[in-house]
Amino acid sequence: DGGITQSPKYLFRKEGQNVTLSCEQNLNHDAMYWYRQDPGQGLRLIYYSQIVNDFQKGDIAEGYSVSREKKESFPLTVTSAQKNPTAFYLCASSPSGTDNQPQHFGDGTRLSIL
Amino acid sequence: AQSVTQPDIHITVSEGASLELRCNYSYGATPYLFWYVQSPGQGLQLLLKYFSGDTLVQGIKGFEAEFKRSQSSFNLRKPSVHWSDAAEYFCATRRREYTDKLIFGTGTRLQVFP
């Protein structure tokens, strides 16, 4: 079955450490997205990519970085510059340029600080 | 700025009762509108979407939503709630001229009593 796989499901970060969250999709979607979810705040867009080797900042990109070297993969790095990284992170994808198609979501990664 | 408002943070209903979750959007033209559901620790699943045409939209799991332009609303309804419907529900919108970003409401948590 096609879908989006996020790993790991739980991740712990030490102070000053960078960590990378994985997102892989086999839906053949061009566009991929990273969201951060905090209680009571809904989902906020961190980064998105509409095509390989290109990505744009979302609303809360500071302290995060991404790469898009392959169509199916869009890893997110939470850097030490992100002072409040504890949150639930969701990856999504959608067919790019088809604006009547919704985004599909992975099952998320919960990041906590040690 | 474009926004989505879900006025109810938490709703409690009895199993078998009817349900209506409120969603209001701010946008001059007709937006694309979505309802997603999230079970604890999981990703988001699309319930239904509205792009144009019939203002009453049928979705999965027995849900429906009605687009009312005059009220800038897209409320989600279900005639008879099941205990398995307990989850968090998110309304989202996407501007027609930008196909890459979703704007989410802050969510409504539904609790179902037997």
Boltz contact constraints between the chains, C-beta under 6 A:
constraints:
  - contact:
      token1: [A, 42]
      token2: [B, 104]
      max_distance: 6.0
  - contact:
      token1: [A, 42]
      token2: [B, 105]
      max_distance: 6.0
  - contact:
      token1: [A, 42]
      token2: [B, 106]
      max_distance: 6.0
  - contact:
      token1: [A, 42]
      token2: [B, 107]
      max_distance: 6.0
  - contact:
      token1: [A, 43]
      token2: [B, 104]
      max_distance: 6.0
  - contact:
      token1: [A, 48]
      token2: [B, 100]
      max_distance: 6.0
  - contact:
      token1: [A, 50]
      token2: [B, 100]
      max_distance: 6.0
  - contact:
      token1: [A, 90]
      token2: [B, 43]
      max_distance: 6.0
  - contact:
      token1: [A, 99]
      token2: [B, 99]
      max_distance: 6.0
  - contact:
      token1: [A, 100]
      token2: [B, 51]
      max_distance: 6.0
  - contact:
      token1: [A, 102]
      token2: [B, 34]
      max_distance: 6.0
  - contact:
      token1: [A, 102]
      token2: [B, 46]
      max_distance: 6.0
  - contact:
      token1: [A, 102]
      token2: [B, 49]
      max_distance: 6.0
  - contact:
      token1: [A, 105]
      token2: [B, 43]
      max_distance: 6.0
  - contact:
      token1: [A, 105]
      token2: [B, 44]
      max_distance: 6.0
  - contact:
      token1: [A, 106]
      token2: [B, 43]
      max_distance: 6.0
  - contact:
      token1: [A, 107]
      token2: [B, 42]
      max_distance: 6.0
  - contact:
      token1: [A, 107]
      token2: [B, 43]
      max_distance: 6.0
  - contact:
      token1: [A, 108]
      token2: [B, 43]
      max_distance: 6.0
